[in-house]
Amino acid sequence: MAFEKACALGDVPTDEALGVTVGSYDVAIARHEDEVFAIQDLCSHAAVALSEGEVEDCTVECWLHGSRFDLRTGKPTGLPATEPVATFAVEIRGADVYVDTTTTLNGVTPS
């Protein structure tokens, strides 16, 4: 695994997402309760940034058409999206968030 620093943990408010670039991918870093997730920052339905959507109940909502994606699995939990988005491994090191974009957790190839 090749973890790269994505952002400071303090930059990601609870139940919100932050768009960052890690390696060659746009990634949404989302915080729900005490967990931090990294998900591809691109809706599989409309190709817009998921980081601009709302985080609720361990999902992120696409602001354009309302598709929801599970932050743990990348699977859509609400239409119109039917295809999952990539999810990445996260490590918290001190006060920073590190993400590994070399391998996805769910086997989905990022676009």
N, C-alpha and C positions, 0 to 999 in steps of 0.2 A: 504494500500500500504506500501511496505517496501523498501524504497530507500536506496541504498548503494553507497558510493563514487566509481566512476569508474575511474576518472582521473582528471587532471587539465584541464580547458578549454583551456589554452595556449598550451597544448600538442597536440591539434587537429587543424591542419592548415585548412584554408578555402579550400573547394573542395578536401579534402583528408579524409581518414579514419584511425582510430587507433584501433588495436586489443587489447582488454583487457579481463580479466576474472571478471565477476560479479556473486557472488554466485557460482553456479555450471555450469554456461554457458559462452561460449566464445561469446563475443559481439563486434561488430564493431561500434565504435562511429564515426559518420560522420558529417561533417560540410558543409552546403551549404548555401551561403549567410549569413543571420543572424540566421539561425536555426541549431539546433543540434539534431541528430537522433541516436537511438540505434536500431540495427538490428542484428539478429543472425549472427554470423561470420562463416557461413557455407553455401556454395552454395547447393541448394536443388538438383542440377543436378549432380555435380561432387564431393561434399564433400571436397572442398578446401576453404581456408580463403578468405572471401569477402573483408576483411580489406586490402588485398594486391592489390585490384583492383582500378580502377579510379572512382572518383566521378564526375558526370557531370549531370546538369539539374535534380537535386534531385533524381538521380539514382546512384547505384554502379554497376560496371561491374566486373564479375568474370574474373580473369586474364587467366584462363585455356581455356575456350571455348567461352567466350564472352557473356554469359547470362547477362542480366541487371535486377536489382531489384529496384522497387520504394522504396525509403527510408521511405516514409510515410506509405505505406501499406504493404510492403514486397512482393507484387505481382511481378511476372516476367514480364518484358516489352520487352524481347527479348529472342528468342530461343537460345540454346536448352532447357533451364529450362522451366518447365510447372507448377511446384508446388511453392507456396509462402514460404517465410521464416518468422520466428517470428519477430515482432517488439515490442519494449518495451517503457514504459513511461520514459521521461527524465525531470529532473529539473536542472536548473542552480542555484547554491547557492554560491553567491560570485564569486570566481574564479574557482569553481569546478563543475564537471558534476556528477550528481547522476542518477542512473538507477534503476528501479524496475523490477526485473526479475520474481517476483512471479506471475504476470499475464501479458499476452500478449495483446497488443492493437488490434490485428487483429484475435485473437482466434486460431492462429496456435500454436500447441505444439512444443516447441523447441526439437531438437534431441540431 
